[in-house]
Amino acid sequence: MADLPPDIRTDIAHPARVYDYWLGGKDNFAADRETAEYVLSVTPEMLDAARAGRDFLVRSVRFLAESGIRQFLDIGTGLPTSPNVHEVAQSVHPDARVVYVDNDPVVFLHAEALMAKDDTTQVIRADMRDVDGVLAQAREVLDFSQPVALLFVASLHHLRDEDDPAGVADRYVEALAPGSYLVLSHATDEFAPERMRQNSEGAAERGATFIPRGKDAIRALFSGRELLDPGFVLVSYWRPEGGEPGPNADRAWSYGGVAKV
């Protein structure tokens, strides 16, 4: 990759680039590929989770756009993988506005180039924990007096418990107008706790953070908000195309849902 930002750390894996590798992308480095392969050697189901999570994102964005939502704030977006949030939303509403947030300079570089000619989208390079800073920049594109879909898809499991992921999510939700929605998915350790613990430890050894959590802890991230049907489920079971999840649905170890705000 040419013209990389001078501050990029190619020797430390980054979740966005690990996911890019799993999804068949080319915007990753040796450290990312080594981490991705290590995780798959311990838990091959993570590949199913990554792909199912991406499909969940696309289905939820399409559903919300078709329900009238025209603004989307995607926290921890990862590297652009088509169809992107803005592509899905704008296929329904050409004037839909989208803000992407990620702390990886490679994500920023690619997303900024992708959206250079599109004044309805913006990419913010920031840590999701800097809620005030992210919201200040997002307001340049989004009107927070109107409904917004807030997306935390496969991002909060990259925060440690001491970072208070539920509190981070709540601070963003507090900025939303009535009629908004929260879309959230998160890796779970309930099906193979020892293997997922090994993944978490392996990620930490490689400079990355990956904290899969139990079902109750993930559900708590919604803070009791009303969930749309089918509720809180494995992501492959959230309104699957054709009404039936794929054959590997139970291998996608990630829970998700869409809640009214």
C-alpha positions in Angstrom: 0.0 0.0 0.0 1.5 3.3 -1.1 1.4 6.7 0.6 0.7 5.3 4.1 0.5 7.8 7.0 3.8 8.1 8.8 2.2 7.1 12.2 0.9 3.7 11.0 2.1 0.7 13.0 2.4 -2.2 10.5 4.0 -4.4 13.2 0.9 -4.5 15.4 -2.3 -6.1 14.3 -5.4 -3.9 14.1 -9.0 -5.3 14.2 -10.1 -3.5 11.1 -7.3 -5.1 9.1 -7.7 -8.5 10.6 -11.4 -8.4 9.6 -10.3 -7.2 6.2 -8.2 -10.3 5.8 -11.0 -12.6 6.9 -13.4 -10.9 4.4 -11.0 -11.5 1.5 -9.5 -7.9 1.4 -6.0 -6.9 0.6 -5.5 -3.9 3.0 -3.6 -5.8 5.7 -0.1 -6.4 6.8 1.9 -9.4 8.0 1.0 -8.8 11.6 -2.7 -8.7 10.8 -2.5 -11.9 8.8 -0.6 -13.7 11.4 -3.1 -12.7 14.1 -6.0 -13.6 11.8 -4.6 -17.0 11.1 -3.8 -17.6 14.8 -7.4 -16.8 15.8 -8.7 -19.2 13.1 -6.4 -21.9 14.3 -8.0 -21.7 17.7 -11.5 -20.8 16.7 -12.3 -21.4 13.0 -15.9 -20.2 13.7 -14.6 -16.6 13.8 -14.6 -16.6 10.0 -18.3 -17.4 10.0 -18.8 -14.7 12.6 -17.0 -12.1 10.6 -19.0 -12.9 7.4 -22.3 -13.2 9.2 -21.6 -9.9 11.0 -21.1 -8.1 7.7 -24.3 -9.5 6.4 -26.2 -8.5 9.5 -24.9 -4.9 9.0 -26.2 -4.8 5.4 -29.6 -6.2 6.4 -30.1 -3.9 9.3 -29.1 -0.8 7.4 -31.4 -1.7 4.5 -34.3 -2.4 6.9 -33.8 0.9 8.7 -33.4 2.9 5.5 -36.6 1.3 4.2 -38.2 2.3 7.5 -37.4 5.9 6.8 -34.0 6.5 8.4 -31.8 8.7 6.4 -28.8 9.2 8.8 -26.3 6.7 9.9 -23.4 6.9 12.4 -21.1 3.8 12.1 -18.7 3.5 15.0 -15.7 1.2 14.4 -16.5 0.9 10.7 -13.5 -1.1 9.6 -12.1 -1.1 6.1 -14.5 -0.3 3.3 -16.2 -3.5 2.1 -18.8 -3.3 -0.5 -21.7 -2.9 0.0 -20.8 -0.2 2.4 -23.3 1.5 4.8 -23.6 4.5 2.5 -24.1 2.3 -0.6 -27.0 0.4 1.1 -28.6 3.5 2.6 -28.3 5.5 -0.6 -29.8 2.8 -2.7 -33.0 3.5 -0.8 -32.5 7.2 -0.1 -30.0 8.9 -2.5 -29.7 11.8 0.0 -29.0 9.5 3.0 -26.1 10.8 5.2 -23.4 8.5 6.7 -20.6 9.2 9.1 -17.9 6.5 9.5 -15.6 6.4 12.6 -12.5 4.3 13.1 -9.1 4.9 14.7 -7.0 3.1 12.1 -5.1 5.4 9.7 -5.5 2.8 6.9 -9.2 2.8 7.3 -9.2 6.6 7.2 -7.0 6.7 4.1 -9.2 4.3 2.1 -12.5 5.6 3.3 -11.5 9.2 2.7 -10.5 8.4 -0.9 -13.6 6.4 -1.5 -15.8 9.3 -0.4 -13.8 12.2 -1.7 -16.5 13.3 -4.1 -19.5 12.6 -1.8 -20.6 15.4 0.4 -23.3 13.2 2.1 -20.6 11.0 3.8 -17.7 11.7 6.2 -15.0 9.6 7.7 -13.7 10.5 11.2 -10.4 9.1 12.4 -10.9 8.9 16.2 -11.1 6.6 19.1 -14.7 5.6 19.8 -14.2 6.4 23.5 -13.8 10.1 22.6 -17.5 10.5 22.4 -17.6 14.3 22.5 -15.0 14.6 19.9 -16.7 12.2 17.5 -20.1 13.8 18.0 -18.7 17.3 17.3 -17.3 16.2 14.0 -20.3 14.0 13.1 -22.6 17.1 13.5 -20.9 18.6 10.4 -22.9 16.0 8.4 -25.7 14.7 10.6 -28.6 16.6 12.1 -29.0 15.2 15.6 -32.4 16.8 16.0 -33.6 14.2 13.5 -33.5 10.3 13.8 -30.1 8.6 13.4 -29.2 4.9 13.2 -26.2 4.4 15.5 -24.2 1.3 14.5 -21.9 -0.7 16.8 -21.3 -3.7 14.6 -18.5 -6.0 15.9 -16.8 -3.0 17.5 -17.5 -3.0 21.3 -15.7 -6.3 21.8 -12.6 -4.3 21.1 -13.0 -2.4 24.3 -11.9 -3.7 27.7 -14.2 -3.9 30.7 -12.5 -0.9 32.2 -13.3 1.1 29.2 -17.0 0.6 30.1 -18.4 -0.3 26.6 -22.0 0.0 27.8 -21.3 3.5 29.1 -19.6 4.5 25.8 -22.6 3.2 23.9 -25.0 5.1 26.2 -23.2 8.4 25.8 -23.7 8.2 22.0 -27.4 7.1 22.4 -28.0 10.1 24.7 -27.2 12.4 21.8 -29.9 10.9 19.5 -33.3 12.2 18.8 -36.5 10.2 19.5 -37.2 7.8 16.6 -33.5 6.8 16.3 -32.2 3.3 16.4 -29.3 1.4 18.0 -27.8 -1.5 15.9 -25.3 -3.6 17.9 -23.5 -6.9 17.5 -20.8 -8.4 19.7 -18.7 -11.7 19.8 -19.7 -14.2 22.4 -17.7 -16.7 24.4 -20.6 -18.8 25.6 -20.1 -21.6 23.1 -16.4 -22.2 23.6 -15.2 -20.2 26.6 -11.7 -21.7 26.8 -11.0 -21.3 23.2 -12.3 -17.7 23.1 -10.2 -16.9 26.2 -7.2 -18.2 24.3 -8.1 -15.9 21.4 -8.4 -12.9 23.8 -5.0 -13.7 25.3 -3.4 -14.3 21.9 -4.8 -10.9 20.7 -3.3 -9.1 23.7 0.1 -10.7 23.1 0.0 -9.3 19.6 -1.0 -5.8 20.7 -4.7 -6.0 19.9 -7.9 -6.1 22.1 -10.6 -8.7 21.7 -13.0 -9.3 24.6 -15.8 -11.7 23.7 -18.5 -11.7 26.4 -21.4 -13.8 27.6 -25.0 -13.4 26.4 -26.2 -11.5 29.4 -23.3 -9.0 29.2 -24.0 -8.4 25.5 -27.7 -7.9 26.1 -26.9 -5.4 28.8 -25.2 -3.2 26.2 -28.7 -2.3 25.0 -29.5 -0.9 28.4 -33.1 -2.4 28.4 -34.2 -0.6 25.2 -37.0 -2.1 23.2 -35.7 -4.6 20.6 -37.3 -5.1 17.2 -38.3 -8.6 16.2 -36.7 -11.1 16.3 -35.1 -9.6 19.3 -31.6 -10.5 20.7 -30.3 -13.4 18.6 -27.2 -14.7 16.9 -26.6 -12.3 14.0 -27.3 -15.0 11.3 -30.9 -15.2 12.7 -31.7 -11.5 12.5 -34.1 -11.2 9.6 -32.1 -13.5 7.2 -32.6 -13.2 3.5 -35.4 -15.4 2.4 -36.4 -16.0 6.0 -34.0 -18.8 6.6 -30.4 -18.5 7.9 -27.5 -20.2 6.1 -26.1 -23.6 6.9 -23.4 -22.2 9.1 -25.7 -19.9 11.1 -24.9 -21.5 14.4 -21.1 -21.1 13.9 -21.4 -17.3 13.8 -20.7 -16.7 17.5 -22.0 -13.2 17.7 -25.1 -11.8 19.2 -26.9 -8.8 17.8 -30.1 -6.8 17.6 -31.7 -3.5 16.7 -33.3 -1.4 19.4 -35.6 1.7 19.3 -34.2 4.7 21.1 
